[in-house]
Amino acid sequence: MIPDGCALAVCDGIVCVVGERGDVRSDHAGTGVYANDTQYLSEFEVAVTDRDAPESGWDRLDRQAGADGMTTVLVGAAPGEGRGDARRFLLKKDVAIDGDVVTVETTLRNYTPEERVVDVELTVASDFQHVFECPGFFAARDPVDRDATASDRESGAELSGTSPDGTTRGATVQLEGGRTTSVEAGTDTAGAVVERTLEIPPGDETSVVATARLRPIRGRVDLSFDPSVSMASHPGLFDVAADTLRALVLPAGVPAAGAPRFVAPFGRDALLVGFQTLPFAPDLTRSVLTYFAGRQASTTDPETLAEPGKIPHEGRRGDLPALGRSIRSPYYGTVDATPLFAALVAAYAEWAGEDAITNELYDAALRAVEWTVATGDKDGFAWYEPHDHDYGLTHHGWKDSDRAIARPDGTAATPPIALAEVQGYAYRALRGVSELAAARDDGDLAQRLDERAGRLREAFDREFWLPDEECYALALDADGVVEAVASNQGHALWSGIVPSERADDVIGRLLAPDMLTDAGLRTYSASHVAFDPLSYHRGSVWPHDTSIAAMGCARYGRDDAAAVLVERGLDALAAGATGDSGRWGFPELLVGLDDSDVNEGRARHPDSCEPAAWSAGSAFGFARAALGLGVESGTPVAEPAAGFGSGPCLGTTEATLHCREQRYAVRHSGDSTVVMPTCRASAAGGPPDSDRDHPEVTTDG
């Protein structure tokens, strides 16, 4: 996903991808400055030339990347030919994003006893193409002609591009103290060069700053959240996860799915992050719900698959939607986001209190569950057909790659298709909204939804069960049962649709060697001919997938299974998040092999987003599973997995929970768990009241 030698910074919906030497270069297709699904800059390079040795060049020494930006450290190549010739300079390029501004601070340190003179040249260029046109993105589309212009500005230039729909986007670039020496605009590309000379005293350092201000940029939703979790076995991991989620939050207040290609709101991704983080960061969950409630479809549109009550799959910006070259503004090609939305509203009410559910959120949840009921067949199953559109999706569940849903021999499922996990989401939505209706004294609706949920659960167990495998099938299709063993049933466990008498068999099948790797669950059984560990969804390992299954195991009291998935999942996240200082974040997926040649199953997948929001959220999902978190009579409870935290592998775990306008501290160590109210605080971010005296609640396992 990120080309070798590259690194990225992401914040406020802006992504900057740089190459080996910390620059955006037009001859390196993987680099660029992106926002609003537009490549604002295809070149943003700060070149430094030593006047005394203009041909000496630079060698990369180090790279550090994280949620606060990235630093590339270079050293000047030896100017002579002899071994041990002095390297005169250390050069650092610090890239940071703040609001609508990308900053590159270049710092040079002179390691000689003489003053040195260098020439600094900032080169910028752009054709303002849509991200779907950029090489390296899936199925890059033919470029659109845009009118590009460039004009002088003090110490810089203004670049702009106007698309055929009349939309103009621009970038103002500057080099501190520089002089613009060239401004050019061709048919589709605009560019400029800005120069400056620096004198660096002996043994001293000098810095120069280059900036790019992008326009237009969307207004910002005021959102702050600070999930607090710590685990002795993985020091710092949860802080990195929280930083990653904050970096991925778009100005609209919803986390982007992942960088660099999916810096856009995706329904199922953001909603699952809301579930993963709910006890620790309810403000994030509420912001996700508010965002998608405001974009719930109210009309029918076959072009985008909008139907009244549906929640979007994806929302893209840029000019391609306006030009008819994209249908994703927003696109409703999903069968799972809508029941997930209704279920998350109910889960939020459980933790924040029914009073926290506004009429607007309640009505949106009702519309979502009405769509879920209306789209179901006589058994309540939700089906989908491939979208017959040039830009439509074949599959509408979370495994949405073209070859994801297949029989064990690799034969593609025959549409229409009903996925196992989607029936679980529908079940959870029906049960959750039934409870909301009962709380609002709508007993008739509550009863109807409960009865519907009961029929759905019975039909699911009857139609999806595979007796020979003792687990549930991946899906149903037009020809019957798609008899593949896959991770989808882990989501079914999480939803509660699995009858309790089946849970042990399902969990046992998930933890069998063909499904479980050192990094977590495979998406598809290695015992099937169609297994492909390098595929996107037919054998790879997705951290969020494993975290959902871990929460499912905890739901059914299978502490042993939850502990196994938590330990392996957290180890894989730690390796992905901290294993390479130059490539930060949480990989979207991993290669599904158990082999020492690929780092015990923890090898990054070549098509993986880094970072991905639901992978960062998985850290908190694993914490939920490990601590056995729930709500009883309006109070949070923690029932940790047996043995969790008692050994050297996991250690002491501490967290801050938010429940019903109250904060609670939970601490688990060995066989002891303490849950203690700490201070009054609204789940929606109200002020604390630390003057109250609270008792301590202790559980000894």
Secondary structure, DSSP 8 states (H G I E B T S, - for coil): ---TT-EEEEETTEEEEE-TTS-B-TT-TT-EEEETTEEEESEEEEEEEETTSTT--EEEEEEEEETTEEEEEEEE--SSSSTT----EEEEEEEEEETTEEEEEEEEEE-SSS-EEEEEEEEEEE---BGGGSTTSTT-------EEEEEEETTEEEEEEE-TTS-EEEEEEEETT-EEEEEEE-SS-EEEEEEEEEEE-TT-EEEEEEEEEEES------------EEETTSTTHHHHHHHHHHHHB-TTSSBEEETTTEEEEBHHHHHHHHHHHTTT-HHHHHHHHHHHHTT---S-BTTTTB-TT---SB---SSTTTTTS---SSB---SSHHHHHHHHHHHHHHHH-GGGS-HHHHHHHHHHHHHHHHHB-TT--B-B----STT--S--SS--STT-SB-TTS-B--SSBEEHHHHHHHHHHHHHHHHHHHHTT-HHHHHHHHHHHHHHHHHHHHHHEETTTTEE-SEEETTEEE---BTHHHHHHHHT-S-HHHHHHHHHHHTSTTTEETTEEBSB-TTSTT--TTSSSSS-B-HHHHHHHHHHHHHTT-HHHHHHHHHHHHHHHHHHHHS-TTS-S--S-B-----GGGTTTT-B-TT--SSBHHHHHHHHHHHHHHHTEEEETTEEEE---TTTTSSTTT--EEEEEEETTEEEEEEEETTEEEEEEEEE--TTS---BTT-----EEEE-
